[in-house]
Amino acid sequence: MRNRDITVSIRLSKEEKRRLEKLSNEGGYSQSGYLISLFYGQRPRPIPPLEYNLFINQLRSIGNNLNQIATKANTLSFIYTKSYYEEVNKLHDVIKEIEKQIQLPEEINSNGNNENMGH
C-alpha cells in the first residue's frame, strides 16, 4: 500500500462537488481514490450492472462444458464436434453480449478526450 501523507486542497463549485460525489459513488471509490485514478490517466468505471454476474456464471458453465468435451476427446481420441461447436457458439454469443453491456475503462489522452482502452 502506498503511503499518502500529503494533503492537497482544491476548490470546487457546488455542481463540481456533486459531480465528483456522483462519479466516485458510481464506481465505489472514495473521492480521493477517484481523483487519484484520474491523475494516473484512468477514468474509473461504474460498478458493473447486476447482469455482470450472470455473464460470469454463463462463461463458467460454458468453460466447464468445454473442459468436459476436451476430457472426453483426450480419453476417446475422438471429439464430438457438434457439442463442441454448440458450446463455442454460446461462448461467442456471451462475449458479444458482454461487449455490448459492459464497456472497457477509458484512457484519457492528452487532449482530454476519451479513448477506449485496448481499442
C-alpha positions as CSV (number, residue, x, y, z in Angstrom):
1,M,0.0,0.0,0.0
2,R,1.2,3.5,-0.8
3,N,1.9,5.9,1.9
4,R,-0.1,9.0,1.1
5,D,0.7,11.5,3.8
6,I,0.5,14.8,1.8
7,T,-2.8,16.6,1.6
8,V,-3.8,18.7,-1.4
9,S,-6.8,21.0,-1.2
10,I,-8.8,22.1,-4.2
11,R,-11.8,24.4,-4.5
12,L,-14.9,23.2,-6.3
13,S,-18.3,24.7,-7.2
14,K,-21.4,23.0,-5.7
15,E,-22.1,21.5,-9.1
16,E,-18.5,20.2,-9.4
17,K,-18.7,18.7,-5.9
18,R,-22.0,17.0,-6.7
19,R,-20.4,15.6,-9.9
20,L,-17.4,14.3,-8.0
21,E,-19.6,12.6,-5.5
22,K,-21.8,11.1,-8.2
23,L,-18.9,9.7,-10.2
24,S,-16.9,8.4,-7.2
25,N,-20.0,6.7,-5.8
26,E,-20.9,5.1,-9.1
27,G,-17.6,3.3,-9.1
28,G,-17.5,2.6,-5.4
29,Y,-14.5,4.9,-4.9
30,S,-13.7,7.4,-2.3
31,Q,-13.5,10.9,-3.8
32,S,-9.7,10.9,-3.2
33,G,-9.4,7.5,-4.9
34,Y,-11.4,8.7,-7.9
35,L,-9.2,11.7,-8.3
36,I,-6.0,9.7,-7.9
37,S,-7.2,7.4,-10.7
38,L,-7.8,10.4,-13.0
39,F,-4.3,11.6,-12.0
40,Y,-2.9,8.4,-13.4
41,G,-4.8,8.7,-16.7
42,Q,-7.6,6.3,-15.9
43,R,-11.3,7.0,-15.6
44,P,-12.8,4.6,-13.1
45,R,-15.7,2.6,-14.4
46,P,-19.0,2.4,-12.6
47,I,-19.7,-0.7,-10.6
48,P,-20.8,-3.4,-13.1
49,P,-24.5,-4.0,-13.6
50,L,-26.2,-6.9,-11.9
51,E,-26.1,-8.7,-15.3
52,Y,-22.3,-8.9,-14.9
53,N,-22.6,-11.9,-12.5
54,L,-25.0,-13.6,-14.8
55,F,-22.5,-13.3,-17.7
56,I,-19.7,-14.6,-15.5
57,N,-21.8,-17.6,-14.5
58,Q,-22.6,-18.3,-18.1
59,L,-19.0,-18.2,-19.0
60,R,-18.1,-20.6,-16.2
61,S,-20.7,-23.0,-17.3
62,I,-19.6,-22.9,-20.9
63,G,-16.0,-23.3,-19.8
64,N,-16.9,-26.4,-17.7
65,N,-18.8,-27.9,-20.7
66,L,-15.8,-27.3,-23.0
67,N,-13.5,-28.9,-20.4
68,Q,-15.7,-32.0,-20.2
69,I,-15.7,-32.2,-24.0
70,A,-11.9,-31.9,-24.0
71,T,-11.6,-34.6,-21.4
72,K,-13.7,-37.0,-23.4
73,A,-11.8,-36.1,-26.5
74,N,-8.5,-36.9,-24.8
75,T,-9.9,-40.2,-23.3
76,L,-11.6,-41.4,-26.5
77,S,-9.2,-39.8,-29.1
78,F,-12.4,-38.5,-30.7
79,I,-14.2,-35.2,-30.3
80,Y,-18.0,-34.7,-30.5
81,T,-17.8,-31.7,-32.9
82,K,-21.5,-30.9,-32.6
83,S,-21.3,-30.4,-28.8
84,Y,-18.0,-28.6,-29.2
85,Y,-19.3,-26.1,-31.7
86,E,-22.5,-25.6,-29.8
87,E,-20.5,-24.5,-26.7
88,V,-18.2,-22.3,-28.8
89,N,-21.2,-20.6,-30.3
90,K,-22.6,-20.0,-26.8
91,L,-19.3,-18.6,-25.8
92,H,-19.2,-16.2,-28.7
93,D,-22.8,-15.1,-28.0
94,V,-22.0,-14.3,-24.4
95,I,-18.8,-12.4,-25.3
96,K,-20.8,-10.3,-27.8
97,E,-23.4,-9.5,-25.1
98,I,-20.8,-8.6,-22.6
99,E,-19.1,-6.3,-25.0
100,K,-22.5,-4.6,-25.6
101,Q,-23.3,-4.3,-21.9
102,I,-20.0,-3.7,-20.2
103,Q,-17.6,-1.1,-21.6
104,L,-13.8,-1.1,-21.1
105,P,-12.3,1.6,-19.0
106,E,-11.4,4.7,-20.9
107,E,-8.0,6.2,-21.2
108,I,-7.8,10.0,-21.2
109,N,-5.5,11.3,-23.9
110,S,-3.5,14.5,-23.7
111,N,-6.4,16.4,-25.3
112,G,-8.7,15.4,-22.5
113,N,-10.7,13.2,-24.9
114,N,-11.7,9.7,-24.1
115,E,-10.3,6.6,-25.8
116,N,-11.4,3.0,-25.0
117,M,-8.5,1.0,-23.6
118,G,-7.4,-1.8,-25.8
119,H,-9.1,-0.5,-28.9
